[in-house]
Amino acid sequence: MPTDHPGARDAEGASAPLALDRRAFVGAAAAGALGLALGGKAHAEGPKPRPTGSPRNVIFMVSDGMSIGALQLADRVHEIEHDGAPSRWMTLMADPASTTGLVSTYADRSEVTDSAAASSAWSTGRRYLLRRLNIDTNDVAYEPIFSRCDERGLARGLVSTARLTHATPAGFLVNHRNRNAEREIATQMLERGCDVMLGGGGGYLTPKLLDQFGLGASVLRDASQLAAFNAESEGPMIGVFSESHMAYELDRSLTAEPSLAEMSRAALARLGHTVERTDRGFLLQIEAARVDHAAHVNDIGSVVRDQLVFDETIGAVLDWMSGRDDTLLIVTTDHGNASPSLTVYHERGLEGLTRAMTAERSFEWLMEELKGPDGRFAPERVVQAGALIRRATGIELAREELATLGRALGGQPVAPADLRDAPPLVLASLLSNHTGINFVSGNHTAEYVVQTAIGPGADQLPTFGHLTDTHDVVAGLLDLPPARAL
């Protein structure tokens, strides 16, 4: 059995580093079903008044696939790394002007949803079969929310670290029976139009396709081009920064891609100029997609780091909103995924979490590095690859653990549970011996998820509801008609 478990001594006999004392933080989260005790600073200045009326703009932020455990772990890491300061989302929850609640996510004929059905529920206020985008069980298509925004003269924006043609962005704009038909989805998105589109997906939003719609020459391709973009320019703002999904935050230094926060600031500058120039409001979706992808492979380092960038983006959005009284911010997720959580007691838990956060690269990067010259996994190489695994994960696996991983990479079943037998999940199980952080599987979950809102109309969001209820509130506040059958 490995000896490098949480609480073990290092080579010099010293305990793993511990964080400074946690800053006391008093506050209760939103009323009703949530009932969470939150950490943060007391509001010495007294409660802030809730904005009244309807918003001109809605910013809809999605940390895709974020289980409550991912939120808690990211908040704790934020405190450790920022002298006890709670994360922005937790601080927002504790603000008396905000509303926080729980949301159920079940789809049509499935307790566990996917991003297509969930985004479509937000988009039209209906429940759908998995993998479908705004087309119901009877093959009736319903008008997505961006189409209704366009009819009412509202600007529309999509920002995502996924392919822009992926399920969550597409759900606000597209009708299709199959979320995986991304070439057809790309064409439909460009036909229907969108004022701002920033993310990945160059394999589908190809130069040839973009040229057909007169957009090819003006597409932004890297962080420097995004930074230099003139927010007052005319026409759509399109940025396609990767062929597929954008990089995990742990790997972004290997690319020229902008961060989620940088894309969101640029989108708000562009849409804010539109509001000032034309008096049009907007609906902007911002998605941290790779939190979900990291949870699918049980990569806790990437789950937390991408969640923290999402949290940084919340701060950027709140900065943009400062001094405004015309914008509603909703921060939420479409479903849980894999339910990561810390599962050991006493100092060992903090030691394990600290150890997990020394990861330098994602599982995605590591699995590519472990392949042989022929592009296949080389199980015999894994035992000699301890240093590579340590670099990526921050943890040194024992020789017998490396051998177990090698068998999994070679296709041998090594885990008793079928849902935990994929090689990345076996790696995560081995790492849990050292961190105390465990996942339930590599799948989405049926758990309730958190939703926080601030700004005019925030008090209309229920403290317990369904994804479809969020649609109904947003559509009502923006004075949108119900989603009609097409």
KOLDRENPA-95934 format. One record per residue: residue in one letter; x, y, z of N, C-alpha, C in turn. Coordinates in steps of 0.02 Angstrom, whole numbers, plus 50000, padded with zeros to 5 digits. Layout:
! KOLDRENPA-95934
AXYZXYZXYZ
...
END
This chain:
! KOLDRENPA-95934
M500424994050000500005000050000500445006250000
P500225011749971500635017749969500715020650039
T501295023750050501415026950114501305034450111
D501255037250050501185044450042500455046450046
H500125044750102499415046450110499355053250145
P498765056350145498685062650181498905061950253
G499325066450276499575066250344500245062850350
A500495059550295501145056450299501695061650302
R502285059650326502855064150330503245064050265
D503545069850248503965069850189504655067450206
A505125067950158505795065150168506155068250226
E506005074650242506335078050297505965077150363
G505415073250361505045072050423504555077450441
A504435082250396503975087750411503285086250383
S502775088650417502105087850392501995092050330
A501505090050289501315094050231501075100850255
P501175106250214501005112950237500255113750251
L500115117550303499425119050321499275126250306
A498635127850295498445134750281498415138750345
L498405145350337498305149850394497595148950420
D497475151250481496805150750510496295153950463
R495735150650458495195153150415494875159250445
R494785164350405494475170450429493745169150446
A493545171450503492845170450523492385174050475
F491855170850460491385173850411490685171950432
V490265177150443489595175950467489105177550412
G488615173450404488095175050355487695168850340
A487075169650324486655164050303486505164850230
A486515159450193486345159750123485595160650116
A485395161150054484705162850039484215158450076
A483615161150085483105157550122482875151350085
G482495147150120482185141550087482615135350087
A482595131750029482855124950027483605124550034
L483975129850017484705129250017484965128050087
G484845132850133485015131750203485745130450216
L486205133550179486915132450189487195137850235
A487645136050280488025141050317488615142950274
L488705149450262489215151750216489785155050253
G490385155050221490945158650248491015165350214
G491285170350249491415176850220491395182350271
K491435188550249491445194250293490735196450310
A490645198750370489995201550389489895208150354
H489275209750341489105216050306488995221450358
A489545224650379489515229550433489085235550413
E489055236950347488685242850326487935241650324
G487715235550339487005234150339486765231550272
P486155228950270485895226050207485855231250151
K486015228950091485935233250032485225232550006
P484935237949979484265237349951484275233049888
R483755229249878483705225349816483475229849759
P483805229449702483565233349644482865231149626
T482465235849605481775234249586481685235149511
G481135232749486480985233449415481265227749374
S481275228649309481525223549263482195225649235
P482625220849220483285222449193483245223949118
R483715227949096483815228849024484255223148998
N484735221049038485225215949018485205210149067
V485335204149041485405198149083486065194749065
I486475193449115487095189749107486985182949141
F487045177649102486875170949125487515166749126
M487785165649186488425162249194488325154949214
V488675150449179488585143249188489265139949200
S489355137149259489925132749270489685125649255
D489785123549194489485117349170489715111349211
G489235107249232489405101049267489675102149338
M489505107649369489785109149435489355106249491
S489595101049522489275098449582489425103149640
I489025102749693489135107049751489825105849781
G490075099649776490745098249802491285102049766
A491205102949700491695106849662491685114149685
L491105116849698491045123649722491375124449790
Q491255119649835491545119949902492305119349900
L492565114649861493285113749858493635119949829
A493335122749777493625128749747493615134549796
D493065135249834493035140549884493575139649937
R493675133549959494185132250011494885133649984
V495015131749922495665133249893495765140849886
H495235144249866495275151549861495465154549929
E495165152149983495335154650049496065153250066
I496295147250050496995145450065497475149950027
E497315151449965497775155149922497685162749926
H497155165149960497025172349964496915174550036
D497325172050081497335174450150496645174150182
G496295168850171495645167850203495045170850169
A495155174350112494595177650078494155172450043
P493505172650053493065167950019493035169449944
S492815164549906492735165449834492205170649819
R492205173149758491725178349739491005175649740
W490925169249720490255166449720489985166049791
M490405163749838490175163349907490035170349936
T490445175049918490335181949940489675184549911
L489555182949848488925185049817488325181849851
M488375175349868487825172049902487655175449968
A488175177850003488075180850068487805187950064
D487795190850005487545197749997486785197750006
P486515201750053485785201750063485395203850001
A485725207149953485375209149893485305203549842
S485615197849856485585192249808485055187149830
T484885182749783484435177149796484805170749778
T484815166049823485135159549810484635153949823
G484635148949781484195143249789484465137049758
L484085131749764484255125249733483815124149672
V484095120749623483745119449560483775112049544
S483205109149528483195102249504483295102249428
T483595096949402483825097049333483555091449289
Y483095087349315482885081449278482615083249208
A482745078849161482535079749092481915075649078
D481685075649016481135071448996481365064148995
R481045060049037481185052849041481875051249068
S482175055849104482835054449133482935058749195
E483085055549252483245059249312483905063049304
V484375060149267485015063349254484985066749186
T485135073149184485085076849121485765077249087
D485775079949027486395081848993486355089248976
S486895091948948486925099148936486445101348882
A486285096948834485815098848781485115099848809
A484875094848846484205095448875484175101148925
A484715102048964484715107349015484715114248984
S485145115348935485165121948902484505123348866
S484215118148836483575119048802483015120748852
A483055117848912482565119648964482625126948983
W483235129448990483345136649002483085140848944
S483155138048884483015141948823482275142648809
T481885137548824481175137648805480685136148861
G480935134048920480485132548975480145125848970
R480435121248932480155114548924480695109348940
R480465103248957480935097748968481005093748904
Y481615091348891481765087848829482125081248842
L482105076948792482515070848793483245072748790
L483665068348816484385069548813484625070148741
R485125074348732485465075548668485075079948620
R484455081648637484055085848591484125093248609
L484105097348557484145104548565483485107648543
N483055109048592482425112648579481955109148530
I481985102448529481505098448491481225093148538
D480575092948548480295088748600480195081548578
T479885077648622479775070548611479365069248548
N478915073848532478485073048473478785076248411
D479435077848414479795081048358479535087948341
V479255091348391479055098348383479625102748405
A479835107348362480365112048378480075118248409
Y480415120948460480195127048493480715132548486
E480465138648482480885144448467481375145748524
P482035145248511482525146448565482505153648590
I482785154648648482745161148680483105166648641
F483665164948607484015170148569483595172448509
S483205168048479482775170148424482255175148449
R481975173848507481485178448535481795185048558
C482425184648582482785190848598482885195048536
D483065191748481483175195448419482535198848395
E481975195448401481335198448382481175204548423
R481395204648485481255210248529481805215548526
G482315214548484482835219448475483405219048524
L483465213548562484005212748610484615209748576
A485205212148595485825209148571485945202548608
R486355198148577486455191448604487195189748602
G487435186448655488135184548658488255177748687
L488745174148660488955167648686489705167848699
V489905165848759490615165148777490695158348809
S491165154248784491235147548810491945145048802
T492175140948849492815137448841492725130848805
A492105129248786491975123448742491965125748669
R491865120948625491685122848557491035126748559
L491005132148522490395136148521489795132248495
T489925126948457489405122648431489205117248481
H489495117248540489345112148590488655113648621
A488415109048663487715108948683487485115148720
T487875117548769487635123048810487555129548770
P488065131748731487945137648690487405136448638
A487415130648606486935129348552486215129448576
G486105127448639485425127248665485065133848666
F485435139348667485125145948666484945148448596
L485165144648544485105147348477484845142448425
V484885135948438484825130848386484245126148400
N483965123348347483505117548351483815111748315
H483915106148350484185100148317484035094048359
R483925088448326483785082248362484415079048392
N485005081148369485625077948391486155083148406
R486325083948469486825088848489487505087548457
N487625081448435488275079648406488345081448333
A487815083848301487835085748231488115092948226
E488735093848246488995100648256489135104348191
R489235100848136489305104448072488645107748053
E488105104148060487445107048046487275112548097
I487465111448159487345116448211487725122848197
A488355122148173488755128048157488415132248103
T488175128948051487835132547997487205136048023
Q486825132548064486205135548090486355141548135
M486885141048174487065146648218487235152848176
L487615151948123487805157648081487215160248042
E486765155848021486165158147985485735162548030
R485665160548093485235164248139485585170448167
G486245170248171486625176048191486675177048266
C487225180048287487355181448357487845187248359
D487725192048403488135198048404488845196848429
V488925192248477489585190548505489625183048511
M490165180048484490305172948492491055172148504
L491235170048564491945169248583492035162448615
G492485158348587492605151748616493015147448570
G492915140848575493265136148532492815133848475
G493055128648439492635125648388492825126948317
G493475128548305493685129948236493615124048189
G493565118048216493465112248173492775112148140
Y492305115848168491625116348140491485123348114
L491695128448150491635135348125492265136648083
T492295133448026492895133447985492975140047947
P493575141747926493665147747885493205147847824
K493135142047791492705141747732491975143447750
L491735140547805491045141947825490955149247845
L491425151747883491385158747905491415163547845
D491815161747795491855165847734491185166147698
Q490825160447700490165160347667489685165447697
F489795167047761489355171847795489695178647801
G490235179647765490575186047764490935187847828
L491135182747867491435184047933492175181947937
G492415178347889493075175247894493645180047908
A493645185747873494215190347879494255193747947
S493695194047983493685197748046493695193348108
V493785186748099493765182248157494405182948198
L494325183548264494895183948310495155176948323
R495825176248327496115169548332496535168348394
D496735173548431497145172548490497035178148540
A497355177548598497245182348652497455189348633
S497995189948595498235196648577497735200148530
Q497445196448483496945199448439496325201448478
L496145197448527495565199148568495695205548608
A496295206048637496465211948677496475218248634
A496645217548570496695223448526496035225148492
F495515221148503494885222248468494565228848490
N494305232448442493965238748456493225237348471
A493025238348533492345236748554491825241048519
E492045246648489491575251148456491505249648381
S491815244348358491775242548287491075239948271
E490915239948208490255237748184490275230248170
G489695227148167489635220248148489735215448206
P489645208948194489715204048247490435203548271
M490515201748334491175200348363491245192748369
I491685189948328491775182648325492495181048343
G492595176648391493265174248408493255166648414
V493675163348375493725156048377494455154348392
F494585152148454495275152048479495585145148482
S495225140048460495495133248459495095129048410
E495385123648388495035119148341494465115448375
S494575113348437494065109848474493895113948536
H493845110648594493755114448656494385118448672
M494305123748708494885127548730495245123748786
A495855125648800496285121948846496015122448918
Y496145117148956496065117649028496505123249055
E496305126249109496705131749138497415129449155
L497495123249178498165120749194498615120449132
D498315120049072498705119349011498705125648968
R498355130948990498265136748947498925140248931
S499415139748976500065142848963500415139948902
L500195134048880500485130748821500175133348757
T499685137948762499305140348705499335147948702
A499025150748650498935158048644498205159948657
E497845155748692497135156848703497005161748759
P496485165748754496275170048810495935165948864
S495895168648924495535165448978494785166948972
L494385163349011493665164649013493535171749036
A493915174149086493815180949110493975186049056
E494515184949018494695189648965494165189848910
M493915183948891493375183848841492755187448866
S492595186448930491985189348958492045196948962
R492625199448982492725206748983492645209648914
A492935206348864492885208848795492155208748771
A491795203348787491095202848767490675208348799
L490795209748862490415214948897490585221848871
A491225222848852491405229348822491025230348757
R490985225048717490645225548653489895226448662
L489585222448705488865222848715488685229348753
G489115231448799488995237648834488995243648786
H489435243448736489435248748686488795248548645
T488545242548631487915241848595487345245048634
V487325243848699486805246748741486835254448739
E487445257048745487525264348745487345267448678
R487525264048624487445266948558486735266248532
T486415260748547485765259248516485195258848566
D485355258948632484845258148683484535251148683
R484895246348652484675239348653484965235948715
G484565231848747484825227548800485145221348770
F485355216648814485665210548788485555204748836
L485635198748809485685192548848486345189248830
L486765188248880487435185348870487495178948911
Q487665173448877487825167148911488585166448916
I488835165048976489555163848987489625156949018
E490005152548984490045145549006490775143549021
A490885141049082491515137649099491405130249086
A491525128249024491335121549002491795116049028
R492415117749041492895112449055492875110049127
V492485113449170492355110549236492005103849227
D491525103649182491165097349167491635092049138
H492045094049090492495089249058492985086349108
A493235090549153493705088149204493355083349252
A492735084749269492365080349314492245073549282
H492125073449216492015067049182492615062449190
V493215065149192493815060949199494095061249270
N493725064249316493915064449387494585068049399
D494715073149359495335077049364495215082749413
I495365081749477495185086749527495595093149519
G496215092649498496605098749487496285103249436
S496045100349381495725104349328495025106649349
V494655102449385493995104549410494065110949450
V494525110949497494595116649542494885122749506
R495405121749465495715127449432495235130749382
D494855126849344494375129849298493795132949336
Q493605130049393493085133149434493335139849462
L493965140249480494235146549507494275151949453
V494415149949390494385154949336493675157249324
F493195152649330492495154649327492345159749382
D492615158449442492505162949497492825169849484
E493415169749454493735176049434493285179749384
T492965176049340492525179049290491905182149323
I491645179049376491105182149414491335189049439
G491945189449464492205195849486492245200949430
A492465198749371492505203249313491805205849294
V491315201449296490625203449279490355208349331
L490475206849395490245211449447490585218249442
D491225218349422491565224749411491215228749355
W491035225249301490685228549246490005231249269
M489675227449313489015229449336489035235049388
S489615236349417489665241249471489395248049449
G488945250749488488645257249471488055256849424
R487905250949398487335250149353486735247549392
D486145249049370485535246449401485085243249349
D485375241349291484975238849236485135231749216
T485535228149257485795221649236485665216349290
L485385210749269485285204949312485845199849298
L486175197649350486685192349344486405185949376
I486435180449339486255173849364486875169449359
V487065166249414487645161849416487405154949436
T487535149849395487255143249409487625137949370
T487325132049366487585126549325486995122649297
D487135118549247486595114749214486465108049247
H486955105349282486895098849315487535097549355
G487505092849401488115090649434488475085549391
N489095084049411489485079149375489985076049423
A489905069649436490395065449472490455066949547
S490155072249571490105073849643490765073149681
P491285077049662491915076649700491825079449770
S492175076449818492145078949886492745076449926
L492935080349976493455078350022493155073750074
T493495068150088493175062750126493595060250184
V494085064150208494495062050266494455067350320
Y494595065350381494505069650439495155073050460
H495075077950505495615081350539496105084650489
E496725085450509497215088850468497355085350402
R497225078850401497355075050339496965077850280
G496365080450293495965083150239496285089250208
L496525093850250496845099850224497505098150190
E497865093450217498485091250186498355088250117
G497835084150113497665081050049497455086149997
L497035090950017496815096149971497415100349948
T497855102049995498455105849976498875101949926
R498935095449938499335091349892499005091049823
A498355090449820498005089949756498105096249714
M498165102049748498215108349712498925109949688
T499395105249696500055106149666500085103649594
A499525101249568499505098849499499705104449451
E500085102649400500325107549350500015106549281
R499745100649268499455099249202498825095149211
S498405095249160497775091549162497875084149147
F497375080149163497385073149143497415072549066
E497095077049031497105076948958497815077248932
W498205081848958498915082548939499295076148958
L499175073649018499545067849043499405061649001
M498765060448985498605054448947498915054548877
E498975060448847499325060948783500065059348791
E500355061748845501075060548857501215053248870
L500735049548897500835042548914500765037848854
K500555040548797500485036448737501175035048707
G501215029448673501825027648638501875031048571
P502405029848534502495032948468501935031348418
D501605025748429501055023748384500385026948403
G500385031348454499775034548475499345030448522
R499605024648543499235020448590499565020848658
F499175019048709499455018848776499985013348779
A500515014748814501065009948823501095008048896
P500735002748917500705000948988501384999949020
E501844996848983502504995549012502895001849026
R502695007448994503045013749004502825017349067
V502235015449092501945019249148502385018749210
V502645012649224503055011849284503665016349282
Q503925017649222504505022049215504295029449209
A503645030649211503395037449199503175040949263
G503435038649319503235041549383503355048949387
A503925051149361504095058349364503605062449323
L503395059649266502915063149223502245063849259
I502025058449290501395058549327501445063249386
R502015063249420502105067849476502075075149453
R502375076549395502355083449369501645085549354
A501255081149323500575082949305500125083649366
T500175078849412499685078449467499935081249532
G500595082249539500875084449602500975078949652
I500845072749632500865067049679501315061549651
E501705058549694502125052949674501785046349693
L501595042549642501265036149654501785030849670
A501585026249713502005020549729502055015949668
R502575011649668502685007349610502085002749596
E501775000049649501204995649638500604999649611
E500545006049629500015010149602500145011549527
L500765012749509500935013749439500785007449398
A500915001749428500764995449393500014994649382
T499614996549431498884996349424498655000949367
L498925006849365498755011549312498965008749244
G499545005549241499775002549179499304997249154
R499044993149199498564987949179497924991149152
A497694996449185497094999849161497195002849092
L497785005849081497935008749016497985003348962
G498164997348983498204991748936497544988448922
G497004991048952496334988348939496114983048988
Q496504981549040496294976549088495814979649139
P495274976149158494834978749211495184978349278
V495194983949314495534984049379495074986649434
A494524989949416494074992749467493444988349473
P493204987149533492594983049541491984986249508
A491944992849508491354996349480491474998049406
D491024996049363491094997449292491155004949278
L490795009049317490805016249306491445019549329
R491915015549356492545018449378493145015049346
D493045011449291493585007349263493955010549205
A493755016349182494125019849129494795022049158
P495335022049117496005023649143496045030249183
P495745035849160495805041949201495465041149269
L494925037349272494575036449335494985031949382
V495345027149354495795023049394496355027349422
L496625031749380497135036449404496865040649461
A496255043249453495955047349506495865043449570
S495675037049564495595032949624496255031949659
L496785030949621497455030349651497655036849686
L497525042449654497695048849684497295050149747
S496685047349751496275048449811496595045449873
N497035040449864497405037749921497855043049953
H498035048049914498495053249937498145059849953
T497545060849927497205067249936496575066749978
G496265060949981495635060250015495045063049976
I495155065049913494625067749871494365062249825
N493725060849829493425055349791492855057849747
F492735054149693492175055349647491725049149647
V491085050149630490635044349630490665040449565
S490845043749509490895040349444491185045449396
G491125044049331491315048949281490705051649244
N490115051149275489485053049243489175059149275
H488695062149239488265067249269487885064249328
T487615068549370487245066349428486545069549428
A486115066849470485425069449476485365074449533
E485905076449564485885080849622485595087749605
Y485315091049656485115097949647485735102249640
V485655107949605486215112449594486055119349621
V486565123549627486505130149658486395135449604
Q485985140349621485875146049577485855152449619
T486255157349600486275163849635486145169349585
A485775174449606485615180049561485655186549600
I485855191849565485855198549594485695203549539
G485355208849558485135213849509484385214149506
P484115218549465483385219149459483065212649436
G482585210349474482235204049458482515198049494
A483075198749530483365192949564482885189749613
D482475193849646482025191249696481455187149666
Q481385187249600480855183249568481065176049556
L481715174649562481945167749553481775163749616
P481485157849608481285153949667481895151349704
T481825150249770482355147149808482365139649800
F481855136849769481875129949745481435129449683
G481715126949630481335126249568481675121549520
H481495122049457481775117949404482105122549353
L482525119749310482845123649257482325127549216
T481745124649206481225127949167480955134249202
D480985134249269480755140149306481235146049294
T481875144549287482355149849273482195153049206
H482035149049156481825151849091481235156449100
D480725154149136480105158049141480235164849173
V480665165049223480815171449255481195176049208
V481715173349175482125177449130481695180049072
A481305175549042480875177648986480375183049007
G480105182249067479635187249091479965193949103
L480555193849133480915200149147481125203649084
L481295199949031481485203048968480895204248922
D480295202748946479685203848908479695199948842
L479915193648846479935189348788479285185348784
P479045183948724478455179748717478625172448733
P478135168348749478275161148759478585158148697
A478955152748707479265149248651478725146048608
R478655148248547478135145548504478395139448465
A477945135048446478125129448404478305131948334
L478835129248306479065131448240478805126848185
END
